């Protein structure tokens, strides 16, 4: 479980205040950041030690700001092409950069300030969701954007870590809360998070989210359904690792999303997962994952529904190769509503073609096979095939084939190519997606 934008104005346009307004929550941590900064700039001198012969040992040199500050550089270039029936073909050539400064652990304090910008080669060659581009084009949700991606302060002591500000939050496998890392403009949260691991093998986590900064950019106002989520969301996640080869996670998520985009997405979700791997020997392992959750409407939701979630995965790993099968269910309560995960990294689930970013009214079942095959020159091939159907078990939505090829050059540079083909039956239309990218991180 990982616990881990202010906008530059376009010429001739006013700055969208929704992007630069600082949540009241941050004020609480301004003092923390100031104290950390003062400590860093003041420096820490080593204490004098006494040698065995009675003479004083050399005093360690005073540490400077350079010992604690670290630049953060994350650059990604991508070309993505989409051919979808009923729409004009679209392509997006985009360059995304994240530039920041990290204050690493200093007496328990840490902090980060990070800017993020995405620039397209041609804003009219694709439709960036509702942000910009011709309505006749297929959607590639990477709008032009300049934002304050993260700015947070944190303190850790006595097996407890607290963090406040705009931050990345990823819980478990991203299914309920994630950063949507596939898209150029990632999803971050104006939040306060607290974790504690004082009890051996037990990790307690609480998060409060005031604002969800979604992927739809800052330079052009998105439609109401794609605007940022506001509200008062609480996340509770408890992880227990005492059992050999298995991890139990119990969670409760109360998502109060209080604007036009979020009212119908507000929900209360309670669930648990159990995962692990059976080791046969040093080369062979049998990984597995079982998860169940129940969900109801909550807060100001206009819906009145009750639904459940089920996910089971069984695999076979041999050295660095992996094969497996999974079955995922997001149920429906008829016309009342279906199971939803509005804060998830949705691209990670139900196919790369992104035809199921919202659960159909009739629910969703996804039966899939996957593999990870190592290739020479530090390359890896990841194929998968999906069969999609409704909550009644009729697999008539469509089928999808996904292929991903990755190449790692070193710790800083990697390449990725991805292809998806969704063959529609009774849900949406046929769609081809191809993308190629490079990632450079320091």
TORKOL-4160 file (C-alpha; in steps of 0.2 Angstrom, whole numbers, padded with zeros to 4 digits, m for minus):
442
<pt num="1" X="0000" Y="0000" Z="0000"/>
<pt num="2" X="0008" Y="0016" Z="m0005"/>
<pt num="3" X="0003" Y="0032" Z="0005"/>
<pt num="4" X="0010" Y="0042" Z="m0004"/>
<pt num="5" X="m0011" Y="0107" Z="m0047"/>
<pt num="6" X="m0011" Y="0132" Z="m0047"/>
<pt num="7" X="m0011" Y="0136" Z="m0064"/>
<pt num="8" X="m0001" Y="0146" Z="m0076"/>
<pt num="9" X="m0013" Y="0158" Z="m0086"/>
<pt num="10" X="m0014" Y="0157" Z="m0104"/>
<pt num="11" X="m0012" Y="0174" Z="m0113"/>
<pt num="12" X="m0028" Y="0183" Z="m0114"/>
<pt num="13" X="m0037" Y="0172" Z="m0101"/>
<pt num="14" X="m0041" Y="0174" Z="m0083"/>
<pt num="15" X="m0033" Y="0161" Z="m0071"/>
<pt num="16" X="m0046" Y="0148" Z="m0066"/>
<pt num="17" X="m0047" Y="0150" Z="m0047"/>
<pt num="18" X="m0053" Y="0133" Z="m0044"/>
<pt num="19" X="m0035" Y="0127" Z="m0048"/>
<pt num="20" X="m0025" Y="0139" Z="m0038"/>
<pt num="21" X="m0036" Y="0140" Z="m0022"/>
<pt num="22" X="m0026" Y="0133" Z="m0008"/>
<pt num="23" X="m0037" Y="0122" Z="0003"/>
<pt num="24" X="m0038" Y="0127" Z="0022"/>
<pt num="25" X="m0030" Y="0111" Z="0026"/>
<pt num="26" X="m0013" Y="0117" Z="0020"/>
<pt num="27" X="m0013" Y="0131" Z="0032"/>
<pt num="28" X="m0011" Y="0118" Z="0046"/>
<pt num="29" X="0005" Y="0112" Z="0039"/>
<pt num="30" X="0013" Y="0129" Z="0034"/>
<pt num="31" X="0021" Y="0130" Z="0051"/>
<pt num="32" X="0028" Y="0112" Z="0049"/>
<pt num="33" X="0036" Y="0117" Z="0032"/>
<pt num="34" X="0043" Y="0133" Z="0039"/>
<pt num="35" X="0051" Y="0124" Z="0054"/>
<pt num="36" X="0059" Y="0111" Z="0042"/>
<pt num="37" X="0065" Y="0125" Z="0031"/>
<pt num="38" X="0073" Y="0134" Z="0046"/>
<pt num="39" X="0082" Y="0119" Z="0052"/>
<pt num="40" X="0089" Y="0115" Z="0035"/>
<pt num="41" X="0095" Y="0133" Z="0032"/>
<pt num="42" X="0103" Y="0134" Z="0049"/>
<pt num="43" X="0112" Y="0117" Z="0047"/>
<pt num="44" X="0116" Y="0104" Z="0060"/>
<pt num="45" X="0133" Y="0103" Z="0067"/>
<pt num="46" X="0140" Y="0086" Z="0073"/>
<pt num="47" X="0143" Y="0084" Z="0092"/>
<pt num="48" X="0161" Y="0084" Z="0098"/>
<pt num="49" X="0167" Y="0066" Z="0103"/>
<pt num="50" X="0182" Y="0061" Z="0114"/>
<pt num="51" X="0195" Y="0050" Z="0108"/>
<pt num="52" X="0202" Y="0036" Z="0119"/>
<pt num="53" X="0218" Y="0046" Z="0122"/>
<pt num="54" X="0207" Y="0060" Z="0129"/>
<pt num="55" X="0209" Y="0072" Z="0115"/>
<pt num="56" X="0194" Y="0079" Z="0106"/>
<pt num="57" X="0189" Y="0070" Z="0090"/>
<pt num="58" X="0187" Y="0081" Z="0074"/>
<pt num="59" X="0170" Y="0089" Z="0073"/>
<pt num="60" X="0159" Y="0084" Z="0059"/>
<pt num="61" X="0157" Y="0098" Z="0046"/>
<pt num="62" X="0141" Y="0108" Z="0047"/>
<pt num="63" X="0128" Y="0101" Z="0035"/>
<pt num="64" X="0121" Y="0113" Z="0022"/>
<pt num="65" X="0105" Y="0115" Z="0013"/>
<pt num="66" X="0112" Y="0104" Z="m0002"/>
<pt num="67" X="0113" Y="0089" Z="0009"/>
<pt num="68" X="0094" Y="0089" Z="0011"/>
<pt num="69" X="0087" Y="0096" Z="m0005"/>
<pt num="70" X="0085" Y="0085" Z="m0020"/>
<pt num="71" X="0078" Y="0090" Z="m0037"/>
<pt num="72" X="0064" Y="0080" Z="m0045"/>
<pt num="73" X="0064" Y="0078" Z="m0063"/>
<pt num="74" X="0051" Y="0067" Z="m0072"/>
<pt num="75" X="0049" Y="0069" Z="m0091"/>
<pt num="76" X="0038" Y="0058" Z="m0103"/>
<pt num="77" X="0035" Y="0060" Z="m0121"/>
<pt num="78" X="0021" Y="0050" Z="m0129"/>
<pt num="79" X="0012" Y="0047" Z="m0146"/>
<pt num="80" X="m0005" Y="0040" Z="m0145"/>
<pt num="81" X="m0016" Y="0035" Z="m0159"/>
<pt num="82" X="m0035" Y="0030" Z="m0158"/>
<pt num="83" X="m0046" Y="0023" Z="m0171"/>
<pt num="84" X="m0064" Y="0021" Z="m0165"/>
<pt num="85" X="m0080" Y="0017" Z="m0175"/>
<pt num="86" X="m0091" Y="0032" Z="m0177"/>
<pt num="87" X="m0077" Y="0045" Z="m0174"/>
<pt num="88" X="m0063" Y="0053" Z="m0184"/>
<pt num="89" X="m0046" Y="0045" Z="m0180"/>
<pt num="90" X="m0036" Y="0055" Z="m0167"/>
<pt num="91" X="m0018" Y="0056" Z="m0163"/>
<pt num="92" X="m0009" Y="0066" Z="m0149"/>
<pt num="93" X="0009" Y="0069" Z="m0148"/>
<pt num="94" X="0012" Y="0076" Z="m0130"/>
<pt num="95" X="0027" Y="0080" Z="m0119"/>
<pt num="96" X="0024" Y="0080" Z="m0100"/>
<pt num="97" X="0037" Y="0087" Z="m0087"/>
<pt num="98" X="0036" Y="0086" Z="m0068"/>
<pt num="99" X="0049" Y="0097" Z="m0060"/>
<pt num="100" X="0051" Y="0099" Z="m0041"/>
<pt num="101" X="0062" Y="0100" Z="m0026"/>
<pt num="102" X="0061" Y="0088" Z="m0012"/>
<pt num="103" X="0067" Y="0090" Z="0006"/>
<pt num="104" X="0072" Y="0073" Z="0011"/>
<pt num="105" X="0071" Y="0066" Z="0029"/>
<pt num="106" X="0078" Y="0079" Z="0041"/>
<pt num="107" X="0074" Y="0075" Z="0059"/>
<pt num="108" X="0058" Y="0067" Z="0053"/>
<pt num="109" X="0053" Y="0081" Z="0042"/>
<pt num="110" X="0051" Y="0080" Z="0023"/>
<pt num="111" X="0042" Y="0091" Z="0010"/>
<pt num="112" X="0040" Y="0092" Z="m0009"/>
<pt num="113" X="0035" Y="0106" Z="m0021"/>
<pt num="114" X="0032" Y="0100" Z="m0039"/>
<pt num="115" X="0025" Y="0108" Z="m0055"/>
<pt num="116" X="0018" Y="0098" Z="m0069"/>
<pt num="117" X="0015" Y="0104" Z="m0087"/>
<pt num="118" X="0008" Y="0095" Z="m0103"/>
<pt num="119" X="0011" Y="0102" Z="m0120"/>
<pt num="120" X="0003" Y="0094" Z="m0136"/>
<pt num="121" X="0010" Y="0096" Z="m0153"/>
<pt num="122" X="m0008" Y="0100" Z="m0160"/>
<pt num="123" X="m0023" Y="0103" Z="m0149"/>
<pt num="124" X="m0034" Y="0100" Z="m0164"/>
<pt num="125" X="m0028" Y="0082" Z="m0169"/>
<pt num="126" X="m0038" Y="0074" Z="m0154"/>
<pt num="127" X="m0052" Y="0077" Z="m0142"/>
<pt num="128" X="m0045" Y="0080" Z="m0124"/>
<pt num="129" X="m0061" Y="0073" Z="m0116"/>
<pt num="130" X="m0071" Y="0089" Z="m0113"/>
<pt num="131" X="m0056" Y="0101" Z="m0112"/>
<pt num="132" X="m0052" Y="0105" Z="m0130"/>
<pt num="133" X="m0052" Y="0098" Z="m0147"/>
<pt num="134" X="m0065" Y="0094" Z="m0161"/>
<pt num="135" X="m0080" Y="0084" Z="m0155"/>
<pt num="136" X="m0079" Y="0073" Z="m0170"/>
<pt num="137" X="m0062" Y="0066" Z="m0164"/>
<pt num="138" X="m0059" Y="0051" Z="m0154"/>
<pt num="139" X="m0055" Y="0055" Z="m0136"/>
<pt num="140" X="m0037" Y="0055" Z="m0129"/>
<pt num="141" X="m0038" Y="0062" Z="m0112"/>
<pt num="142" X="m0021" Y="0071" Z="m0111"/>
<pt num="143" X="m0026" Y="0090" Z="m0112"/>
<pt num="144" X="m0014" Y="0104" Z="m0112"/>
<pt num="145" X="m0011" Y="0108" Z="m0093"/>
<pt num="146" X="0000" Y="0118" Z="m0081"/>
<pt num="147" X="m0002" Y="0114" Z="m0063"/>
<pt num="148" X="0005" Y="0113" Z="m0046"/>
<pt num="149" X="0005" Y="0094" Z="m0045"/>
<pt num="150" X="0011" Y="0091" Z="m0028"/>
<pt num="151" X="0015" Y="0102" Z="m0013"/>
<pt num="152" X="0015" Y="0094" Z="0004"/>
<pt num="153" X="0024" Y="0093" Z="0021"/>
<pt num="154" X="0026" Y="0077" Z="0031"/>
<pt num="155" X="0033" Y="0072" Z="0048"/>
<pt num="156" X="0037" Y="0054" Z="0054"/>
<pt num="157" X="0041" Y="0048" Z="0071"/>
<pt num="158" X="0037" Y="0034" Z="0083"/>
<pt num="159" X="0031" Y="0023" Z="0069"/>
<pt num="160" X="0019" Y="0036" Z="0064"/>
<pt num="161" X="0019" Y="0047" Z="0048"/>
<pt num="162" X="0008" Y="0062" Z="0044"/>
<pt num="163" X="0007" Y="0071" Z="0028"/>
<pt num="164" X="m0003" Y="0086" Z="0023"/>
<pt num="165" X="m0006" Y="0095" Z="0007"/>
<pt num="166" X="m0008" Y="0091" Z="m0012"/>
<pt num="167" X="m0001" Y="0073" Z="m0013"/>
<pt num="168" X="m0001" Y="0057" Z="m0023"/>
<pt num="169" X="m0012" Y="0043" Z="m0014"/>
<pt num="170" X="m0012" Y="0025" Z="m0020"/>
<pt num="171" X="m0020" Y="0012" Z="m0009"/>
<pt num="172" X="m0017" Y="m0006" Z="m0013"/>
<pt num="173" X="m0019" Y="m0010" Z="m0031"/>
<pt num="174" X="m0027" Y="0007" Z="m0036"/>
<pt num="175" X="m0044" Y="m0001" Z="m0038"/>
<pt num="176" X="m0052" Y="0012" Z="m0026"/>
<pt num="177" X="m0040" Y="0026" Z="m0024"/>
<pt num="178" X="m0025" Y="0029" Z="m0036"/>
<pt num="179" X="m0016" Y="0043" Z="m0046"/>
<pt num="180" X="m0021" Y="0038" Z="m0064"/>
<pt num="181" X="m0003" Y="0037" Z="m0068"/>
<pt num="182" X="m0006" Y="0032" Z="m0086"/>
<pt num="183" X="m0012" Y="0049" Z="m0091"/>
<pt num="184" X="0000" Y="0063" Z="m0093"/>
<pt num="185" X="m0009" Y="0074" Z="m0080"/>
<pt num="186" X="m0010" Y="0063" Z="m0065"/>
<pt num="187" X="m0023" Y="0063" Z="m0052"/>
<pt num="188" X="m0018" Y="0070" Z="m0035"/>
<pt num="189" X="m0027" Y="0075" Z="m0019"/>
<pt num="190" X="m0028" Y="0089" Z="m0007"/>
<pt num="191" X="m0028" Y="0079" Z="0008"/>
<pt num="192" X="m0021" Y="0074" Z="0025"/>
<pt num="193" X="m0015" Y="0057" Z="0028"/>
<pt num="194" X="m0009" Y="0047" Z="0044"/>
<pt num="195" X="m0002" Y="0030" Z="0045"/>
<pt num="196" X="0004" Y="0020" Z="0060"/>
<pt num="197" X="0014" Y="0004" Z="0061"/>
<pt num="198" X="0017" Y="0003" Z="0080"/>
<pt num="199" X="0010" Y="m0014" Z="0081"/>
<pt num="200" X="0020" Y="m0028" Z="0073"/>
<pt num="201" X="0013" Y="m0034" Z="0056"/>
<pt num="202" X="m0001" Y="m0021" Z="0057"/>
<pt num="203" X="m0002" Y="m0005" Z="0047"/>
<pt num="204" X="m0016" Y="0007" Z="0051"/>
<pt num="205" X="m0020" Y="0021" Z="0038"/>
<pt num="206" X="m0032" Y="0036" Z="0038"/>
<pt num="207" X="m0034" Y="0049" Z="0024"/>
<pt num="208" X="m0045" Y="0064" Z="0023"/>
<pt num="209" X="m0048" Y="0071" Z="0005"/>
<pt num="210" X="m0055" Y="0089" Z="0002"/>
<pt num="211" X="m0052" Y="0090" Z="m0016"/>
<pt num="212" X="m0048" Y="0078" Z="m0030"/>
<pt num="213" X="m0037" Y="0086" Z="m0044"/>
<pt num="214" X="m0043" Y="0075" Z="m0059"/>
<pt num="215" X="m0034" Y="0072" Z="m0075"/>
<pt num="216" X="m0044" Y="0085" Z="m0086"/>
<pt num="217" X="m0032" Y="0099" Z="m0086"/>
<pt num="218" X="m0031" Y="0117" Z="m0081"/>
<pt num="219" X="m0030" Y="0127" Z="m0097"/>
<pt num="220" X="m0048" Y="0124" Z="m0103"/>
<pt num="221" X="m0063" Y="0122" Z="m0092"/>
<pt num="222" X="m0069" Y="0104" Z="m0092"/>
<pt num="223" X="m0087" Y="0100" Z="m0093"/>
<pt num="224" X="m0096" Y="0098" Z="m0076"/>
<pt num="225" X="m0095" Y="0079" Z="m0076"/>
<pt num="226" X="m0076" Y="0080" Z="m0078"/>
<pt num="227" X="m0072" Y="0094" Z="m0066"/>
<pt num="228" X="m0063" Y="0092" Z="m0050"/>
<pt num="229" X="m0071" Y="0083" Z="m0036"/>
<pt num="230" X="m0074" Y="0093" Z="m0020"/>
<pt num="231" X="m0081" Y="0086" Z="m0003"/>
<pt num="232" X="m0076" Y="0077" Z="0013"/>
<pt num="233" X="m0070" Y="0060" Z="0009"/>
<pt num="234" X="m0063" Y="0048" Z="0022"/>
<pt num="235" X="m0052" Y="0033" Z="0019"/>
<pt num="236" X="m0048" Y="0019" Z="0032"/>
<pt num="237" X="m0036" Y="0005" Z="0027"/>
<pt num="238" X="m0030" Y="m0008" Z="0039"/>
<pt num="239" X="m0016" Y="m0021" Z="0033"/>
<pt num="240" X="m0011" Y="m0036" Z="0043"/>
<pt num="241" X="0004" Y="m0046" Z="0037"/>
<pt num="242" X="0007" Y="m0059" Z="0051"/>
<pt num="243" X="0001" Y="m0074" Z="0042"/>
<pt num="244" X="0015" Y="m0082" Z="0032"/>
<pt num="245" X="0013" Y="m0079" Z="0013"/>
<pt num="246" X="m0003" Y="m0069" Z="0015"/>
<pt num="247" X="m0009" Y="m0052" Z="0018"/>
<pt num="248" X="m0026" Y="m0047" Z="0024"/>
<pt num="249" X="m0033" Y="m0029" Z="0020"/>
<pt num="250" X="m0049" Y="m0022" Z="0027"/>
<pt num="251" X="m0055" Y="m0005" Z="0021"/>
<pt num="252" X="m0069" Y="0007" Z="0022"/>
<pt num="253" X="m0071" Y="0022" Z="0010"/>
<pt num="254" X="m0084" Y="0036" Z="0013"/>
<pt num="255" X="m0083" Y="0046" Z="m0003"/>
<pt num="256" X="m0093" Y="0062" Z="m0001"/>
<pt num="257" X="m0091" Y="0071" Z="m0018"/>
<pt num="258" X="m0101" Y="0087" Z="m0017"/>
<pt num="259" X="m0101" Y="0095" Z="m0034"/>
<pt num="260" X="m0110" Y="0092" Z="m0051"/>
<pt num="261" X="m0097" Y="0080" Z="m0056"/>
<pt num="262" X="m0097" Y="0070" Z="m0040"/>
<pt num="263" X="m0115" Y="0069" Z="m0032"/>
<pt num="264" X="m0120" Y="0053" Z="m0041"/>
<pt num="265" X="m0103" Y="0046" Z="m0037"/>
<pt num="266" X="m0104" Y="0048" Z="m0019"/>
<pt num="267" X="m0104" Y="0031" Z="m0010"/>
<pt num="268" X="m0100" Y="0021" Z="0005"/>
<pt num="269" X="m0089" Y="0005" Z="0002"/>
<pt num="270" X="m0083" Y="m0008" Z="0014"/>
<pt num="271" X="m0072" Y="m0022" Z="0009"/>
<pt num="272" X="m0058" Y="m0034" Z="0012"/>
<pt num="273" X="m0045" Y="m0043" Z="0002"/>
<pt num="274" X="m0033" Y="m0058" Z="0005"/>
<pt num="275" X="m0018" Y="m0060" Z="m0006"/>
<pt num="276" X="m0002" Y="m0070" Z="m0006"/>
<pt num="277" X="0009" Y="m0083" Z="m0015"/>
<pt num="278" X="0012" Y="m0101" Z="m0012"/>
<pt num="279" X="0031" Y="m0104" Z="m0015"/>
<pt num="280" X="0034" Y="m0122" Z="m0022"/>
<pt num="281" X="0053" Y="m0119" Z="m0023"/>
<pt num="282" X="0065" Y="m0104" Z="m0028"/>
<pt num="283" X="0058" Y="m0104" Z="m0046"/>
<pt num="284" X="0040" Y="m0108" Z="m0045"/>
<pt num="285" X="0026" Y="m0098" Z="m0036"/>
<pt num="286" X="0007" Y="m0098" Z="m0036"/>
<pt num="287" X="0001" Y="m0080" Z="m0033"/>
<pt num="288" X="m0017" Y="m0077" Z="m0029"/>
<pt num="289" X="m0029" Y="m0063" Z="m0024"/>
<pt num="290" X="m0047" Y="m0063" Z="m0017"/>
<pt num="291" X="m0057" Y="m0048" Z="m0014"/>
<pt num="292" X="m0075" Y="m0043" Z="m0009"/>
<pt num="293" X="m0083" Y="m0026" Z="m0006"/>
<pt num="294" X="m0101" Y="m0020" Z="m0004"/>
<pt num="295" X="m0107" Y="m0003" Z="m0008"/>
<pt num="296" X="m0122" Y="0009" Z="m0006"/>
<pt num="297" X="m0126" Y="0026" Z="m0011"/>
<pt num="298" X="m0121" Y="0040" Z="0002"/>
<pt num="299" X="m0121" Y="0058" Z="0007"/>
<pt num="300" X="m0130" Y="0069" Z="m0007"/>
<pt num="301" X="m0131" Y="0055" Z="m0020"/>
<pt num="302" X="m0147" Y="0056" Z="m0030"/>
<pt num="303" X="m0146" Y="0037" Z="m0032"/>
<pt num="304" X="m0153" Y="0023" Z="m0021"/>
<pt num="305" X="m0143" Y="0007" Z="m0024"/>
<pt num="306" X="m0134" Y="m0007" Z="m0016"/>
<pt num="307" X="m0121" Y="m0017" Z="m0026"/>
<pt num="308" X="m0106" Y="m0028" Z="m0023"/>
<pt num="309" X="m0088" Y="m0030" Z="m0030"/>
<pt num="310" X="m0079" Y="m0047" Z="m0032"/>
<pt num="311" X="m0061" Y="m0050" Z="m0039"/>
<pt num="312" X="m0052" Y="m0066" Z="m0040"/>
<pt num="313" X="m0035" Y="m0069" Z="m0048"/>
<pt num="314" X="m0024" Y="m0085" Z="m0048"/>
<pt num="315" X="m0007" Y="m0086" Z="m0057"/>
<pt num="316" X="0008" Y="m0096" Z="m0060"/>
<pt num="317" X="0025" Y="m0088" Z="m0059"/>
<pt num="318" X="0041" Y="m0096" Z="m0065"/>
<pt num="319" X="0057" Y="m0085" Z="m0062"/>
<pt num="320" X="0053" Y="m0068" Z="m0070"/>
<pt num="321" X="0038" Y="m0075" Z="m0081"/>
<pt num="322" X="0020" Y="m0075" Z="m0075"/>
<pt num="323" X="0004" Y="m0082" Z="m0081"/>
<pt num="324" X="m0013" Y="m0081" Z="m0074"/>
<pt num="325" X="m0032" Y="m0079" Z="m0075"/>
<pt num="326" X="m0044" Y="m0067" Z="m0066"/>
<pt num="327" X="m0063" Y="m0063" Z="m0064"/>
<pt num="328" X="m0069" Y="m0046" Z="m0059"/>
<pt num="329" X="m0088" Y="m0042" Z="m0055"/>
<pt num="330" X="m0095" Y="m0024" Z="m0053"/>
<pt num="331" X="m0113" Y="m0028" Z="m0049"/>
<pt num="332" X="m0129" Y="m0018" Z="m0053"/>
<pt num="333" X="m0145" Y="m0014" Z="m0044"/>
<pt num="334" X="m0155" Y="m0013" Z="m0059"/>
<pt num="335" X="m0161" Y="0005" Z="m0063"/>
<pt num="336" X="m0155" Y="0011" Z="m0046"/>
<pt num="337" X="m0137" Y="0011" Z="m0050"/>
<pt num="338" X="m0121" Y="0000" Z="m0052"/>
<pt num="339" X="m0105" Y="m0002" Z="m0042"/>
<pt num="340" X="m0093" Y="0013" Z="m0045"/>
<pt num="341" X="m0075" Y="0018" Z="m0041"/>
<pt num="342" X="m0073" Y="0037" Z="m0045"/>
<pt num="343" X="m0056" Y="0039" Z="m0037"/>
<pt num="344" X="m0048" Y="0024" Z="m0045"/>
<pt num="345" X="m0034" Y="0022" Z="m0058"/>
<pt num="346" X="m0047" Y="0015" Z="m0070"/>
<pt num="347" X="m0035" Y="0012" Z="m0085"/>
<pt num="348" X="m0027" Y="m0002" Z="m0075"/>
<pt num="349" X="m0043" Y="m0012" Z="m0075"/>
<pt num="350" X="m0055" Y="m0019" Z="m0088"/>
<pt num="351" X="m0044" Y="m0016" Z="m0104"/>
<pt num="352" X="m0032" Y="m0003" Z="m0110"/>
<pt num="353" X="m0045" Y="0003" Z="m0123"/>
<pt num="354" X="m0054" Y="0012" Z="m0108"/>
<pt num="355" X="m0072" Y="0007" Z="m0114"/>
<pt num="356" X="m0077" Y="0004" Z="m0096"/>
<pt num="357" X="m0072" Y="0019" Z="m0087"/>
<pt num="358" X="m0089" Y="0020" Z="m0079"/>
<pt num="359" X="m0098" Y="0004" Z="m0075"/>
<pt num="360" X="m0113" Y="0000" Z="m0087"/>
<pt num="361" X="m0130" Y="0002" Z="m0079"/>
<pt num="362" X="m0132" Y="m0017" Z="m0081"/>
<pt num="363" X="m0116" Y="m0020" Z="m0071"/>
<pt num="364" X="m0099" Y="m0028" Z="m0078"/>
<pt num="365" X="m0091" Y="m0045" Z="m0078"/>
<pt num="366" X="m0073" Y="m0046" Z="m0084"/>
<pt num="367" X="m0065" Y="m0063" Z="m0087"/>
<pt num="368" X="m0047" Y="m0061" Z="m0092"/>
<pt num="369" X="m0031" Y="m0070" Z="m0095"/>
<pt num="370" X="m0014" Y="m0062" Z="m0093"/>
<pt num="371" X="0005" Y="m0066" Z="m0095"/>
<pt num="372" X="0022" Y="m0057" Z="m0092"/>
<pt num="373" X="0035" Y="m0064" Z="m0103"/>
<pt num="374" X="0054" Y="m0058" Z="m0101"/>
<pt num="375" X="0063" Y="m0055" Z="m0117"/>
<pt num="376" X="0081" Y="m0052" Z="m0121"/>
<pt num="377" X="0089" Y="m0034" Z="m0118"/>
<pt num="378" X="0079" Y="m0031" Z="m0103"/>
<pt num="379" X="0062" Y="m0031" Z="m0112"/>
<pt num="380" X="0046" Y="m0038" Z="m0106"/>
<pt num="381" X="0030" Y="m0043" Z="m0116"/>
<pt num="382" X="0013" Y="m0042" Z="m0107"/>
<pt num="383" X="m0002" Y="m0049" Z="m0117"/>
<pt num="384" X="m0019" Y="m0050" Z="m0110"/>
<pt num="385" X="m0037" Y="m0055" Z="m0117"/>
<pt num="386" X="m0053" Y="m0050" Z="m0109"/>
<pt num="387" X="m0071" Y="m0056" Z="m0111"/>
<pt num="388" X="m0084" Y="m0043" Z="m0105"/>
<pt num="389" X="m0102" Y="m0046" Z="m0100"/>
<pt num="390" X="m0116" Y="m0039" Z="m0089"/>
<pt num="391" X="m0121" Y="m0043" Z="m0071"/>
<pt num="392" X="m0132" Y="m0058" Z="m0077"/>
<pt num="393" X="m0117" Y="m0067" Z="m0084"/>
<pt num="394" X="m0121" Y="m0065" Z="m0102"/>
<pt num="395" X="m0104" Y="m0061" Z="m0110"/>
<pt num="396" X="m0111" Y="m0051" Z="m0124"/>
<pt num="397" X="m0102" Y="m0034" Z="m0121"/>
<pt num="398" X="m0087" Y="m0038" Z="m0132"/>
<pt num="399" X="m0069" Y="m0044" Z="m0131"/>
<pt num="400" X="m0052" Y="m0035" Z="m0130"/>
<pt num="401" X="m0034" Y="m0040" Z="m0134"/>
<pt num="402" X="m0021" Y="m0030" Z="m0125"/>
<pt num="403" X="m0002" Y="m0030" Z="m0128"/>
<pt num="404" X="0011" Y="m0020" Z="m0119"/>
<pt num="405" X="0030" Y="m0020" Z="m0123"/>
<pt num="406" X="0042" Y="m0012" Z="m0111"/>
<pt num="407" X="0061" Y="m0009" Z="m0112"/>
<pt num="408" X="0072" Y="m0003" Z="m0097"/>
<pt num="409" X="0088" Y="0005" Z="m0102"/>
<pt num="410" X="0094" Y="0010" Z="m0085"/>
<pt num="411" X="0087" Y="0017" Z="m0068"/>
<pt num="412" X="0083" Y="0033" Z="m0077"/>
<pt num="413" X="0077" Y="0029" Z="m0095"/>
<pt num="414" X="0063" Y="0017" Z="m0101"/>
<pt num="415" X="0052" Y="0014" Z="m0116"/>
<pt num="416" X="0035" Y="0007" Z="m0118"/>
<pt num="417" X="0023" Y="0003" Z="m0133"/>
<pt num="418" X="0005" Y="m0002" Z="m0130"/>
<pt num="419" X="m0009" Y="m0009" Z="m0142"/>
<pt num="420" X="m0027" Y="m0013" Z="m0138"/>
<pt num="421" X="m0041" Y="m0019" Z="m0149"/>
<pt num="422" X="m0059" Y="m0019" Z="m0142"/>
<pt num="423" X="m0071" Y="m0029" Z="m0152"/>
<pt num="424" X="m0088" Y="m0023" Z="m0148"/>
<pt num="425" X="m0104" Y="m0033" Z="m0147"/>
<pt num="426" X="m0117" Y="m0024" Z="m0137"/>
<pt num="427" X="m0107" Y="m0011" Z="m0128"/>
<pt num="428" X="m0100" Y="0004" Z="m0137"/>
<pt num="429" X="m0090" Y="0002" Z="m0153"/>
<pt num="430" X="m0074" Y="m0006" Z="m0160"/>
<pt num="431" X="m0059" Y="0003" Z="m0155"/>
<pt num="432" X="m0040" Y="0002" Z="m0159"/>
<pt num="433" X="m0027" Y="0011" Z="m0148"/>
<pt num="434" X="m0009" Y="0012" Z="m0151"/>
<pt num="435" X="0004" Y="0022" Z="m0141"/>
<pt num="436" X="0023" Y="0023" Z="m0139"/>
<pt num="437" X="0032" Y="0033" Z="m0126"/>
<pt num="438" X="0048" Y="0036" Z="m0117"/>
<pt num="439" X="0050" Y="0040" Z="m0098"/>
<pt num="440" X="0065" Y="0049" Z="m0091"/>
<pt num="441" X="0067" Y="0051" Z="m0072"/>
<pt num="442" X="0080" Y="0058" Z="m0060"/>
